[in-house]
Each structure stands twice: as structure tokens, then as C-alpha cells.
């Protein structure tokens, strides 16, 4: 009878029979390429039981083949691995007697890891980073071992150690802080990484729960005692003094290749005494806090799982329909703990389908209660962090549930709590530090969907209804007031606010524009809420947006803004205001959204209302907006008729802002009607008017109109085939439009300029202009226009090759 196959030989046989490379098997099993290679070559003959199980799961084995693989691994462990080592898998907290000299015995490599998660899924990038750091420690160990000095060897010989080890020049011990909010799977990741890396650390794996969320976290001195016991130091040799314990721990870690997992850390102060100074080991620290105060540490913050990873986890646990599992994953916010609870609940109720569980989770008011299975409760995980907060941070956290948008700055929490901006920032930092709040980029914050529901529960249970309502109304008023102040920066006759708000200073037009765009996720919901019973504020805020909307044409929400204002004006019985906002609605439908017939209908309705109210200004604007809509249909004869009547009426009432808009559209109509000479005269006359210092009106609107007119003159010259003059006017239009923040106009003119350069055979300049246009369209999300320009760019002759 031949000898039983060694584990490594058997593993290689099954891998090759399955047609897998070592890399394929590593990806399928989660075991590193290096570890599998060592097993197959016999360098690692004592694989961990978890590693063997992971490899068996990844290979297409029959039950008999699976048992034979496990038996080969057990035989290897009985015979002993390289250098006669045998792994002990008892808990790290069990004392292991050492000789009085405390010389290390290689016969006992502790492994005190808790039970891992057999269906661990995802975190590929994080595991890859931890594996790379572990491999760095291996490289450092090999390099240091080669540098043993003669005196170190003599010392080892004099002591009679069987293993000639000495203090090696390994450098600082690599430490990784894995941080993130409740339910993100920090402990599961650390345990999984330790399982995969165990063979890289032949001197053992130590695990200590620091109980960071308990009322009394584990004292560092007690943690050191457990670590020393795990390293084989008998109780009688553990120093009584805490500082001496730390020194002894660092001394041992300097010589040993050990992986230490410090789970659930409370603070930096708790962790610092437990970190080795140098040596070939690796320390993984997990904490809900960021532990930003730890020096020389690699930080690994965790986020939610990717959608595909979430569904993969649910399918691995439950099986089931992918579409319904995808819905469950979304409702769980891709939070690992919530996903596991949902999966366990589904498994414990065989009569349920994934669709039924998804329906139960769909209602926000019961979702947290539904996410419980046995002793696992998602709300309980959040509660542990909530209890760690100070009173002001708790109040801030509760009221964050009132914020409508997905992300926010410190100003809104300050309004909700009545605190100063610095106080608000301090409270938010405390929430971030405990993982209840995310800060995805500087000065902005985000609540996970499930954490938001938990905050809402706390708010309802801990604060009276009248206080909640007062806080919400204060926030809505502040949002609408600030939006109105910001919008008026761009309205003729207003500009900078007379009184600055420290929560939103708005000292420049750029700051005002940035606020309006960033906070639109909040002021638009506030506008919706105000439409119910605070109608005048709706009209005022929408009116303030009129001129600003030209700078942010591509937003996609202007029809809703002006529709709300039109409805509010009608409810107030204000016909003039209703005509005004119907005009703005016509602009939004036609110019911003391309719904030209709707735009024409709104404009003609506004025309009738304006005439009934005797408002000649709105009558002129209604004609202008009707011309805009007819231009898009296109109906150039009606465009010319409406634009001419609008220009005449603007001139009659002395409206210097509306007049150039109507004249420009009139010229467009003439050019498209085959009368480019008349269009050019129309636009050149308007250009002279706008350049006249005595023109009057708003300087900003005049500059904006000047840019638009320069563009039209360029188009007229292009229609006449006079490309040099066309290029000259296009080039002069771009700075005027850019200076006024007309972001949608700049790429359009750059495209026109590129075409003019192409016709003039100035190919390098054409290429540069086309690229400018593509960049501009891409920046504002206009992908179709960018694609059109890209076609023109691709059609240009290639530059000559260098000789």
C-alpha cells in the first residue's frame, strides 16, 4: 500500500483536475496566492482548518475527496510542520506555561480568533491592502534576519536557545486601524483577514475584545495581561506594574512574528499601550471611532458594501430571486449587519419569500423593527454609539432627521439646534468620530438611510411634538430666506445682501451661486413645504431665482420651482405675479427642458393674464418667451413676429434688460429665414447700442447680452461664409459669457469657434476649441452635445507625423 498523499500534493492534484490556476483558486477561496503556493510545495504542511474548508469549498470535490483533503491536513498537523511546529488553536486568553527563563517555545503557536463568518463576502480591496501590508512585514523579517549581528548570535548561543533568534532591525510594527460606523462589519473583516493571514504569522494570532462600547471598556493593563498570556507568559511571570507589562509585551513582540487583533477599541488612549514599538508582527485595530490621534498607523475606513456585493451576500446565505434580493439590499442600505439580519430572518421563516420580506422592509416606519433576528437588532447596534454621545451631540443627531437632503453642511444643524456654527461643527465631529455620521468630503456630511430612521425614532421618542415642529419650521424659513438672498445677487437692482448671515455669508456672487447649487437638495424641499401654507415666501423665493436660472439652465428643476410659484400666486389672487411666473415657466419648459410647445402655451397664457392685469413688462416678456418657444419648434416666421413685437414693447417702456433678448432672437429668425444680411445689421446695431456707455440698465445683464450678441454676429458672418470675422466674434463672446457664469453658453460658442477655425484650415486651433467645448459640455452633464462635438473633432485631419 502506498503512503497517503501529502496535503500539498493532493491540493495540487485537485486544482489541476479542475483546470484552475493558483490565482483562480486564490480568488475563489479567499486564500492568498502565496499561501496556496507554500501549501502545494510542502513549505506549509499544517494549514488551518478554516483554510482547508475554504479551499474545499472552492474546488469541485465529492464528499469523499473533501474528507480525504481534510484527513491529509490533519495528518500534516499530527506529523508537525516545518521546523517541527504544531499549531494550538486554543483561545489566546488561556495561560501557556513557559520555562522560568521565558524562552519561547515554537511548539505552541496560539490562535485565539473567535468563530469567523463562513459566508463572508466582499471587501476584496480591503483584504488586498491588508495582505499587502502583511507581506511587507514578511519582507522586513527576512531582511532583518539576514542582518543579525555577531553579538546577537553570541548572546543567543550563550542562552542555549534552540532557535537562534535575536532582536532584528525590523522597524516599527505595522498597525492598521479599521474604522467605521455600527454594522459595517469591522470585526468580521478583521477576523477574516486574520484567518487568511494566519500562516504568514507562524508565532500565532492573538485576539482581544477591548469592549469599546461598554460602559467600562477593558483597561489597557488587563488587555496587556491577556496578550502576555497569549504569548506564553505564565501568570506568575506577568509583571504587576502596568508599565512593565507594556515593556515586556513590546520586548516579546520585537522578536516574534505575531498577528494581533485588537477589536472594538474605545479610544486612542486605550490602544496606545497595546501597540508594539517594532518587530515583524502586524496589529489590526477595529473601532467605531476613527482613532485619528494614533501616530504612524495605516487607516482603513469602511463604507457600505457595493450593491453587487450586497446581493452576493444575500444569495450566499439564502439563495432566492436576484431582483427581490436587490430590493432588500437597497432597503438595508448595503449595510453588512442589516443584510445579515434580513437574510437570517428569511431563513428562519421558510414560508416567506424574498418579495414578502422586501415588502415588510419597504415601510420606513417599521423598517428598523423588521431588521431583527434572534438577538441581532440593527437598532441595538446604533444605540451603543448613541449612548456614547454627549447631550448636545445627541440633540444634534436627533434633529438631523429633519434635514430633507442626502448631504449637508454644518449650517443646517446649527439652525435646527439654535447653536453657533463652531458648536455645530464640534457636535458633528463627535458624530463622525463614533460612526453615526459620514463625512464623504470636506465640510459635508451624510447619514446612512438606516441611521436616519434611527435618528427619527430618537427624535419622536425624546422630544415633544411642538419642539420638533418649531425646529423644522425654523430650518425651512432659513433655507428660503437664504435662497432668496443668494438669488438676488444676480437680480438687477440687488447684489450683495445688506446684512450678512454668519451661517451663510454670501459675500460674493460665486459664493451665492455655489450655495444655491449645493443646497438645492434642501431649499427645493423647503419650497415644496412652504407651498402648503406660506405662499408669499414661495413667490418671493422663485422671483429671486429668475436671473440666476440663466446661469444654471441644466439643473432640471426650474419647471417645478416656477410651477409652485404660479400656483401660490393664483391662490393669493395675484394675477400679475401669476403672469410673471407663467412666463418663467414658459422659459423653463422651452429653453431649459426643450418642451417648446408647452413653453409656447405657457407664454400665450401669460400674455393674456398680463394684458388683463395691465402689466406691459410681463406682456413684453410673454411675447419674448413665445418667440423663444417658436424658435425651438422651429417656426421662424412666428418667431420673427413675436420677437419684433416684444422688442418694440420693451423699447416703448424703456426695459433695457428685455430689449436685447428680443432683438437677438429677431436676428436669429431673420438668418434662418434666409436673410443673413438683415440679421447681421440687426445684431450689429444691437452691439453698438450695448457698447454705448449711456445704454443704462444692469451692467451684468448688459455684459451677458453683449456675449450673446457677439455670438449671434459670429453666426451671421458664418452664414455669409465670412469665417475670419465669424471666428473673431466667437472668440470675443467666450470671455463675456464666462465672466457672467453662463456655463451652458461657453461650450456652445467654443464649438462654433472650432468650426470657424476648421473652415479657415487652422486645424490646431480648431482641435483646441473642440476640446474646450467637449470639456465644458461634460462638466455640465450634457453628454449628447459633447458627443456631437467629439464627432467633429474626430473628423479633423490628423496632425502630420514628425519626420
Secondary structure, DSSP 8 states (H G I E B T S, - for coil): ------HHHHHHHHHHHTT--HHHHHHHH---HHHHHHHHTTS-----HHHHHHHHHHS---HHHHHHHHHHHHHHHHH--GGG--B--S-TTS-----TT----TT-BEE------TT----HHHHHHHHHHHHHHHHHHHHHHTT--HHHHHHHHHHT-SS--------B-EEEEEE--TTS-HHHHHHHHHHHHGGG-TTEEEEEE--TTSSS---HHHHHHHHHHHTT--GGGS-SSHHHHHHHHHHHHHH---EEEEEEE--HHHHHTTS-SBSS-EEEEEESS--TT-TT-EEEE-----HHHHHHHHHHHH---HHHHHHHHHHTTT-HHHHHHHHHHHHT-TT--HHHHHHHHH-HHHHHHHSEETTEEHHHHHHHHHTTS-HHHHHHHHHGGG--SS-B-HHHHHHHHT--HHHHHHHHHHHHHTTSSEEEETTEEE--HHHHHHHHHHHHHHS-HHHHHHHHHHHHHHHHHHHHHHHGGGSTT--S-SS-BTTB---SHHHHHHHHHHTHHHHHHHHHHHHHH-HHHHHHHHHHTTTGGGG-GGGS-HHHHHHHHHHHHHHHT-HHHHHHHHHHHHHIIIIIT--HHHHHHHHHHHHHHHHHHT-HHHHHHHHHHHHHHHHHHT-HHHHHHHHHHHHHHHHHHT-HHHHHHHHHHHHHHHHHTT-HHHHHHHHHHHHHHHHSTT--S-HHHHHHHHHHHHHHHHHHHHHTT-HHHHHHHHHHHHHHHHHTT-HHHHHHHHHHHHHHHHHTT-HHHHHHHHHHHHHHHHHTT-HHHHHHHHHHHHHS-------
